[in-house]
């Protein structure tokens, strides 16, 4: 509604409020005359007041005038308030105008907010004006406007603050579409400031674009704490005023309607969660170009705010990360008890998302996309754009249409369970991994002190390789990387970390790169008292990185007073390649490959190939190529294309260095899941001369093979032995749940998966495994709920989850919905590799045995890596009597 129209509505509405209820219709008919639209608008306001439950306790809509812009009377240039001289008016608000002024004493520009004369005559307005100054001045934060002074001159009340050169956020994002990175930066700055305000028990209550100034350098300032409320008394100077104001305005609506929370609209008590809602509305608007509840009339906006859920962001903007949509949705929950409970938690989620996207940007820099779309720009669609439903947005097929196929598979995990690097098998001869007199140590993730994303692989790679070097020593038990790297990027208490990891000693470090120079600080710490046992700074050239990390490992062994054999000393001095540049490329590729997404795996392969160009005999690079192709072949891409490549590079690595374990693990894994050659898998994976039987990956692989052959008790024992060395491993803890599933101990499986989710709540393989176990317990809706949870932290539901959800829907009798999931998988298969096993799973749920067996046969023909799961999965019991099913089992060597 235009301001002039609203002003007329407000005036008539105010007058109508003064009339007796029975006299209002007559009055309104006389005043509005033939203007039916005007009459309808005013009646809609009264309808909102009467229709919404507990909408407010008194006629408070009239007070909304306080937040409608009004030019008012201008003060002339040259007028002085003490030593402040007016230069010009720069803004106006409901309670007063804002002027640029010159501080003649300190010779600086300031902003002066002057309370309008008509408002200044009312005591409550004076107190609110004073409250604004005291609320803002009580807060010390770079994103909050600095208040210099509050005063009165010639019966005019004013506040003096710093003058901010810039534009309102409204003006800023109206100019052009806003980049995702900028939206996050703006939201984080606002959340940072409000976190400080809330810590002082101050709620802003009017977060909106007009109250935020963007400086030319991108820095934000939050203005106008005029509606601020002291929610818990603290000695900052205006407790009495705040308490009195809260009593005198009980039930009033204070705030700007498009950004206020439902509790504000109802005149209820507000707290910090009100600002969380407003910030959610603001972020929603920056993404979509419109407010979540806005309408053509004030009353409709109120009604939407209280009763209607906002339209999905996907209806207006494409390419928005699912995690950002989740954050905004949680901030906009109407029930404040279900909303984010603290701004600090919202801030943490925003920062986590920014870090996640920064990692993706690093991958793009490592390998620029061919289509040039390296930067995601969020734009609001026009009215002509085709709107999508929330369900379609979240579906697998629609996201494929949006060209986000690779992002769709982030965190995509194999059906069998924890295949992070897909290492499989164990020998029953494996010795116990308890310390048994050994010294115990954990090398904590090294800190990237320079905060250079392009150098992150140094800090991760060097720490990992020092861990690997020390793990070779017989007198030392070194905690596995999987558990230790859970502490990466977190502030940790050393004693607590040592207790959780079960070690006596910790190694901490940080790395900073400056050109070709690396500065590495390493400390050996006694966590009991935090004392340093040993420490040293290494300043080396990047071309000396191999020698440097070997020197660090040797120094640590010496200061741990280990008695090394001649062979162990040689191992610590070993150089995997004579080319430091090849080693650097290898480290960078290994770092990128950790994400285990299709894009990351292909980029990792490129780095390994470049490393081999520098040193054609670099066995570790060939080994990593085998691992990357193996991971691609597990599900991301057709096994028939990927697995032969994995075998090729693993064999090449062994030709150069037959002491490496990883190539044998690759060959054993391919034999197990692709060739279904159980003897070959056993030969590659059980020989202690071939593989490191102390590695967590080897233990993890054991469970899969033992499960496939029905030896779940042995698998369980193997996993528990592995957990002694890696107690916080999400893959091992999840694999325990998987093993219980195949052992048909479903209650135990569900319990174990839930324990794994305590370690890592956003781990998809644990969520999926939990859903699968719930399905077999006929808790189909609960299974669907768990799969839906994955949508809150994944860009898109992976096909394996689509299949399991389709299975659950089918079992619930929701055939139409299940068939829709089949269509989703069929559409997806036109774009990317979708394992036929998934189709067989949904048809199994639909009790269409013929179609299920047809698709299972297709899965066999495509060498699906999921085929071994049918050996002991009870889900397939109904087909075990069918000759076609028996034939498949026979062809994989278990029939």
N, C-alpha and C positions, 0 to 999 in steps of 0.2 A: 504494500500500500504506500502511495506517495505520502511524503511528510505533511503536505498541505491538507490532504484528505484525512489523514489520521488526526491532525489537529482539530478539524471540524468535528469528527466523530468523538474525539475526546471531550471537547467542550460540551456537546449535547449529552454525552453519556454522564459527565460529571453533574450536569444540571438535573438529569433524570434521576440520578441517585439521591438527590435531595428531595425528590417528590415521594409522597406516600406510595407504596406499591400499587394500590388500587387506582391511583391517579396517573401512573406512568404511561399507560397506553394512550390515553387522551392527549397527554402532553407531547408524546413522541409523534403522534399523527399530525398535531398542529405544527410542530417545528419542522418536521421533514416534508410535509406537504406531498407533492407529487413525486418526490425523489425516493422511489421504492428501494433503490440500491443502498441509499444512505440508511433508510429505516431497517433494511435487512441486516446491514452490518452492525448496527447498534443492538438489534434484537439478538443477533448471534452472540454478542458479548454477554448479554444477560442469560442466554441459553447455556453458555459455557459455565457461567457461575452456578446456575441451578443444576446442570446435568452432571457435572463431575463430582464424584464422591469426595467430600471434604475438600472441595477445590480451594476454599479459603474461608476464614472465619469472619471476615468482614469485607466490605466492598473495596478491595485493594487494587483493582485494575486501574483506578484513577491515578494511582501512584506511579504507574508506568510512564507517565508524562515526564517524570524526573530523568528518564534515560533517553528521551527523544531529543535529537539535536534542535537547538533553537538559537537563532542569531542573537537575539537580545539587543541590549544597548552597548555600543562600542565605546571604549575609553579612548580619548584622543592621544595621539603620539605626543610625547613630552611630559605627560602627567607623571608625577612622582609619588611613590610610596616610600617614604624615608629616603634611603640612598639608591632606590631602584627607579629607573626612568623607563616608561613605556616606549617601545619602538613601534610595534604593530600587533594587531590581533592575529593569532595563528590557529585558533580553533575555538569550538564552542561545545558545551555539553548541557545536560538538563539542569544542573545546579549552578552553572557559571561559565564564564569564558576564560580562555587561556591566551596570554600575551607573551610576546618576546620582549624582554626588557634588558636594560644595561645596569649591571652592578657597578656604581661609580666608585666604590671603595676598592674592590678587588679587581676592577677593570675586566669583567667577564660578562658573557651573555648568560642570561638565566631565563627560565620560564616562570610566569606568575599566573596562578589560577585564582580568579576573583569570584567570590560568591555573589550571585545575583541579589539585587536589593530585596526583591520580594521574598526570596528564600531566607535571606539573612535576618528577617524580622521574626522568624519562627525559631524558638529555642532548640527544638529537636534537629532542625537543619544545621544550626550552628554546631551542635554537638557532633553530628555526622561529618560535617566539614572538618572539624578538629580531629575527629577519629581517623579520617583519611590520612591526614598529615602524620599523626602519631603512629598509625599502623605501618605506613611506608618507612618512616624514619627509624622505626624499631628494627627494621630488617637490613642486614648488611650483605648484599649480594650484587655482583656486577650486572646481573640481568634485571635488577629492580631499580626503578628511578630513584635517584638520590634527592632527599628533601633537605634543603638548606635552612628554611625558616618558615614559621607561621606567624602571622601578625594581623594587626588591625590599624587602619588609617582612615580618618574621616568617616567612621562608621562602615567602612568597607573592609570585609575580611578576605585575607588572601594567603596563599601558600606559595613559597618560592622553592623552586627545584632546579636541578641541572637542566640545561637546554640540550636537546638531542637533535642533531642534524640528521634528517632521514625522512622516512615516509611510514605511514601506518601499514600494518601487515595487509590490510584490505587493499590499499593502493598497490602494494608490492605484488601480490599474486593476481591482481587484475591485469597487469601488464602483459604477462605471457605465461604459458604453462610452466608449472613448477617441477623441477627434477625431484626424483625420489630422494636422492641424497640431501637435497635442501629441505624437503618436508621433514625428514628425520632430524636434521640439524635444528630446525625451528622448534619441533616438538620437544627435543631433548633440552634445549635452552630454557623453554618455558617450564618444563617439568623440573629442571634443576632449581629454578627460582622458587617454584611453588613448594618444592620439598623443604626448602629453608623456611618459607613462610609457615608451612604446616608444623614444622618443628617448633616454631614459636607460637603455635596454636592460633594462627591467623588464617582465615579463609578469605580468598579474594572475592568470590561470588559474582564476578562480572568479567570472566575471561572471554574476550571477543577480539576480532581483528583490529577494531578501532582503539583498543587499549594496549596495543603492542606496536612499538616503533622499531623499524628495521633501519639500522645505520648503513651507510654505503659499504662498510666493510663486512656486512652480514651479521653483525652483533645485534642482539635484541635487548629491548628494555620494556618491562611491564609497567604500565601506568595505572593510575586511578584505582587506588584502594578505597574509594569512596563508599563502597558497599561492604568493605571488609568487616568480618565478624570475629570477635575473640571467642573461640569455642571452649577455651579452658583458661581460667584466670592466671595470668603471669604478671610479674611486676614490671610492666613496660609503660605504664603511665596513663592508661585510659580504661582501666577495668570498670570503674564506676559508670562512665559514660556508656560503655558497651553494654553493661548489664541493664542499665535503664532503657537504652535503645531497644534491646531485645524484648523487654517487657512492653514498651509502648507501641511497638510495631508488630506485635504477635499476630501472625496470620497474613502479613503483608507480602506481596510478591515483590521481591527486590532482585533485579537482574535484567538482562536483555533476553527477550523471549526466545530467539532462535538458538541461544546457547545455554539457557538455564536448565537446571535439572528438574525432573518431575517433582521432587520434594520442594524445590523452590516454587514451582507453579502452584502447588497445593497449599503454599503458605506454611509448610511444616518446618520443623527444626532442621537446620542444615549443618553439615560438618565438612571435613576435608574431601569427602567423596563427591561433593557438589562440584568442586573445581576439577575433579577427575572427569566427570561427565562433560563439563564444558570444554575441556581440552580435547576429549574424544570428538565432540561436535566440530571443533575447530579443525582438527586433523581430517575428519571426514570431508569438510568443505574444501580444504586445500587439495585433496585428492580428486574429488568429484566435481567441484565447481558450484556446489549447492549445499545448503545446510540439511541435516538429516530429517528435520521435521517441518521445514518451512512450507508455508502455503500462501495463498493470495490474501488471506485475511488473518488478523491477529487471533481471532477466536478459533479458527481452524488449526492454526499453529499450536495453540494451547491444547486443543483436543488431540492432535497428533502426538504431541509430547507426552501426554498422559496415557493414551490408549493404543497408539499405533506404533508398530516396530518400523525402524527406518528401512528404506530400500537397500538391497545389497550393493556394496560399492561396485561390484562387477557390472551392474547395470549401466554405470556411467563412465567407468574407466577400465581399460584393459591393461594387463601386465602388472597388476598390483600384487606384491608378494602375499601369499596366504597368511603368513605370520603377522603382517601389518594389518590385514583385515581382521584377524583374530583379536589383536590388541585393541583396535578401534571398537570392535563389537563388544568386547568385555568392558571397555570404558563407558559404553552407552547403554548398559543394562539398566532398565528402569528401577528394578529393586536394588537399592543401594547395598543391601546385605550380600548380593551376588556380584556386585561390581568389583573392580579393583578396590582393595581396602585401604591402600596407601599409595600416595604419589611416588614413593620410593620404589615400590614394586613395579609400577608402570614405567618409571624411568629406567629401571634395570632391564626390563623387556625391550624397551626402545634401543638401549645401548647394545644389547645382545644382537638385536636384528641388524643394527648398523655394522657391527663387527662381522656378522655372517655375510652381509652383502659386500663388505670390504674384501673378504676372502674371495668371493666370486669375482670381484673386479680384478683382483690379483691374477686369477686364472685367465681372465680376458687379456690382461696385459702380457701375460706369458705367451698367449697365442691369440692374437687379434682375430675376431671373427671375420669371415669373408664378406659378409653382407654389410659390414660397417656399423652394425647396431650395437655398439659397445656401451652406450649410455641409454638407460631406460628413462623415457620421459612420460610422465603421467598426464594425460589430457582428458578433460571432461568431454564426453561425446555430445553431439548435437541432437536435437529432437528427431532428426531423421535417422540417427543411428539405431540399429536393431538392438532392442533391450534383451538382456538375458535374464533368465530366472536364477535364483540363488542355487537351486538344485542343478541347473545346467552348468553354472559356473564351477561348481565343485566337482562336477563329473569328469571322468577321465577323458571322454571323447571330446568334450567342448574345449578343454585345455589343449588338446592336440590341434584343434582348429585354430587356436590362438598361437600356434607355433611355439609351444613351450614343451616340446617333447622331451628334450634332455633334462630340463629342470624337473619334469614330472617324475623322473626316476631317482631324484636325490633321496638318499637314505633307503633306496630300494634294496631289500634284503632277501636272501633266498629262502624258499619254503623250508628247507631242511633245518634252518636255524641260524646259528651264529657263524656266518662265513665272512668275516671281515677281510681276511686275505685268503680264505678258503684253504686252510691247511688241515689235513685230515690224517689221523691214525695214531696208534700208540702200541708199544710193546708191553706185555704183561710183566716183562722183566724190569720195567722202569723202577729205579731206586726212589725211596721216599725223599721228598723235597724239603723236609723240615731241616732247620739249620744244623742240628746234630753237631754242635761244637763249632760250626762255621761262624765267621763274623758276618753280620747282615748289614746291608746298605741299600739306600735308594738314591738315585741321581734324579733330583727334581728337575722339571722342565726349566731350561735356561731362559732368562728374560731377554726379550729383544729390546735392549736399553735405548736404542736409537729410534724405536717406534716406526721403523721403516718397513712397510709391508713387503717390499721387494727383497728384504734381507731376512725374512722370517725363517726361511729354510736353513739358514746358518744355525740359529739358536736351537731349532728342533733337531737338525741333522747331527750336529756335534754332540749334543746331549745323548741322543740315541746311540751313536757309535761308541761313545765312551762306555755306555751301559753294555753294549755288545762286547767290547773289548774286556771289560772286567768280568763279564759273565763266564769267560773262558777259564777263570782261575778256580782251582779246586778248593781253595781255602776260604772262598767268599761266596755268600749267597746274595745275589743282586736282584732287587725287586723288578719285576717285569715292567716294560714300558706301558702296557695297557692300563695298569693300576696307577702308576706314577703320573702319567700324563693327564689324569683326571684333574690334577691340581693346576694345570696350565691356565694362566691368566687370572688366577684367583689369589686373593689375599689369604694367606694361611698361617696358622699358628704351628710352628715347627714341631713342638711337642705333640700336638694333636695329630699332625700328619704322620709322624713316626709311629705313634700308637696305632693309627688306622692301618698303616702299612706293615706293622710288626717288625720294624728294623731298629738297630742300635745307633746307626749313624746316617747322616744325611749329607748330600752334596748339593750345594746351591751355586748358581752362576748367572752371569749376564754377559751379553755380547753386544757390541756396538760396531757397526761398519762405517768407515769414513773413507770413501773412495775404495782403494785397494787394500786398506789397512783394517785389520780386525783387532779390537781390544776385548780380551776375554778375561773376566774376573771369576775365579773359582774358589769356593770355600768348603772345607770339610768341617761339619758342625756336629757337636754333641747336643742332641735335641733336649736332653734332660735339663740342662741349664742354659742352653743357647750359646755356649762358649765355642770359639773357633779353635779347632784342633790344628788346622793348617789352612793357609790361603795364599794365593799368588795371582798376580796380573800378568797375562801374556799379551804382548803387543806384537802381532805378526802380520805378514802380508797374506792376502787370500791365497796366494800361490803356495803357501806353506801349511795349508790347513791339515793335511794328512799327518805331517810330522808333529804339528801342534797338538792335535787330539790324542796322538799316541803318547806324547810327552805328558799330557795331563793325566792320562790313565796310569802311566808309570809312576808319576808323582803321588797319585792317590794310593796306589798299591804300596808304595814305600812308606807313606805316612800312616797307613793302616797296619804297618809292620807285618806284612805277609811274607812268608818264606816261599819265594817263587822258584820253580824248577827252571832249568835251562830252556826247555820247550816253551814254558809260559812266558819267559822273558822275550823269546823270539816272536811269540804270538802278539805281544803288546807292541812290538816294533814293526810288525808286518805292514807293508804298503800294498793295498789292493790294486793300485795302478801307479805308473810312473808319471802320469799326466794329471797335474792338479786341476787343470781346466776340465778334463773328463770327469774328475771326481766332483767338481762343483756342479756340473750339469746333472750328474747322477743324483746328488743330494737334492737339487731343486726338483727334479722329476719325481723323486721318491716323496718329497713333501707334498707336491701337487696330487700325486696318486692316492694319498691317504683319504681323500674325500670319497673315493670309490664311487664316483658317478661316471657315466659314459664320457662326458666331456673331459673330466679330470683324468680319466684313465688314458684317453687318446693323447692328451697333452703330455702326460707322463711318458708315454711311449715315444713321443717326439724327442723329449729330452734324453731318454736313454739311447735312442738312435744317434743323436748328436754326440753323446758321450763316446759311443763306439767309433764314430768317425775320428775322434781324437786318439783313441786307443782301441784298435781292433781286437785286442786280447784282454779286454776289461771284462772279466767273468761276472762281476756283480751286476754290471749293466745288462748283460744277457739274461742273468737270473731274474732281474726285475722285469724285463720284457716278458719272460714266461709268466710271471705272477700277474702282470697287467692283462695279458691276453686271456689267461685263465679266468680272471674276474669278469671280464667282458663276456666270456662264454658261459658263465654260470647262468645269467639271465638276460643281460642287457642286449646281447646281440646273438645271432644264430650260432649255436655251438659248433655246427659243421664248419663254420668259417674261422672261429676263434681258437678252438681247442687244438687243431693241428699246428697253429702258429705257436701256441703255448708249449707244446712238446718240442717243436723245432728249436726254440731259444733255450729251453731248459737243457736239452741235450748239448747244445753248443756251449753253454756255461760249464757243464761237466767235462767237456773235452779240454777246456782250459784249466779248470780247477776242480778235481773230483772230490775235494774235501768239503765243498759247500753243501749245506742241508737243503736250502730252499728249492733248488732244481729237482731234487728227489721228491720233495713234498708236492711240487707242481705235477710231476709225472705220476705220482701216486693218486693225486686228486683227479687228474684227467682219466686215469684208469678206472677209478671208482665211479665217477659220475657221468663219464662220457662213453668210455669203452665197456663199462660194466665187467671189467676184468679183475675179479677179486684176488686172484693169485698175484697178478702184477702189482696191484695196490699193496698187498701184504709185503711183497718183496721190496718195494720201494720205501715203505714207511715203517717197517718194524726193525730194520737193521740199524743198530746203534752206531755202526760205522758209517752209515749213510746220512742219518738225520740226527739232529740234536734232540734226544729224547727228554731233555729237560725243558724244552721250549714250550711255552703255553700254547702256541699254535698247533704243535704236535698233539698235545693232550686234547685240544678242542676237536681236532680231526678224528681222534680215536672214537669219540662218542658217535659220530656219524656212521663209521664202518661197523661198530659193534651194534648199533641200533638196526642197521640194515640187515644184519645176520641174526637178530633176535637176542643179542647178548646184552640186554639193557642193564643188568646188574653189574657187569664188568664196566660198562660205560659210565655208570653212576660212580663207581669206585675211582675210575680214571679222572673224572671231573672233579671230585672232591680232593684228590691228590693235587690236581692242577691249581685248585683254589688256594692251597697252602702257599703257593708262590705268587699268586695274583688274586687276592681276596676281593678286590673291587672290580674285577673284570666283568663288564656287562655281557660280553659274549659267553663267558663260562657260566655265569649265573643264569643267563637265558637258556643256555644249552641244557642246564639241569631241568628246567621246565619242559624243554623239548623231549628230553630223555624220559621223563615221567609220563609225557603224553604217549610216546610209543610203547611204554610199559603198561599203558592203559590205567594209570593211577591219576585220574583226571582232577580230583580234588587237590592232590599234592601238586600237580602241574599248575593249576590255577594259583595256588598259594605261592609257588616258586616264581612264577611270572610276575606276580604282584611285588614280591621282594626285589626282583630285578628292576622293576620300575621305580622303586624307592631310590636305587642307585642312580638311575638315569631315566627320569620321567618321560623324556621325549624319544625314547628308543623305539623305533618302529618294529623291529623284530620281536621285542617283548610284547608290544601291544598286539601285533598280529598273532603271536603264539597264544596269548591269553584269549583272544577272540576264537581261535581254532579250538581250544580246549572247552570254552564255554559252549560252542556249537555242539560238540559231542555230548555235552551234558544237557542238551536241548534248551539251553538258556539263550535262545536265538536273539531276542531283543537286546539282551546284555552284550552279546557278541557284536551286534551291529553298533551299539553305543560305543564300544571300545574302538571299533574301526573308524567310526565318525570322529573319535578323539584324535586320530592321526591327522585329520584334516586341519586341526588347529596348529600343527607345527610342520606340515609338509606342503610343498607347492601344489601337489595334486595327489590324489589317491592312486597308488601303484596298481598295476593289473592284478598282482597276487591278492591284494586286499579287495579289489573289485570282485574277483572270483569268490573269495570267502564270504563277502557280503551277499553276493548273488545266491550262494549256497544257503545262507541263513534265511534270506527272504523266501527262497523256494520251500524250505522246510517249514516255514511259518504259513505256507499256503498262499503267499503273495506272488502268484505266478506271473502276473503282468510286470511287477517290479523286477522279478528275477530275470525275465526275458529282456527287460530293458538293460540290465547289466550285461547280458549276452550280446546285445546290439552294441553296447559300449566297447566291449572287447573286440567284436568283429570290425568296427570302425577303426579302432586303434591299430589293428593288424594290417591295415592298408598303409599305415604310416611308419610303423616301427615293428620290431620283432616282438610278438606276443606268443608266449609258449602255448601250444594247443592244449597242454595239460590244464590250463585255466578253464577252457571251454568244457572239458570233460568234467571238471569239478562242479560247475553250475548245473550241467545236465544231470549229474549224479544227484544233486539236491532236488531236481525236478522229477526224480524217479524215472527218467528217460534212459533206461539202461542201454538201449541200442545206440543212441546218439553219444552217450558217455563213452561207450566202448569204441565207437568210430573215431572220436577225438583222442582217445587214449592211444589208439593205433597210430594216429597222425603224430602224436607226441613221441612215440617210439621211433617212427620213421625220421623225425627231425632230430633224433638223438637228444631229446629233452633231458636235462640234468635233474629233473624232478621224478623221473621214472623210478629210481630206487626207493622213493618214499612209499610206493604202494605195497612194498613187501610186508610191512608191519603196521601200516596206518589202518586203524579199525574203520575209518570212514569208508574204505573200499570193501568191507566184509560182504556186503550184499552181492558183489560181483564175483566173489571167489569161486563160486560153483559154476560159473560160466566158462565154457571151453575156450572162448576167445581171450578171456582174462588169464586163464591158465597158460595159454600159448605165449602171451607176453612175458609172464614170469619165467617160463622155460627159456625163452630167447635171451633173457638177461642173466641166465645161469643160476636161477634159484628155484625153478619149477620142478 
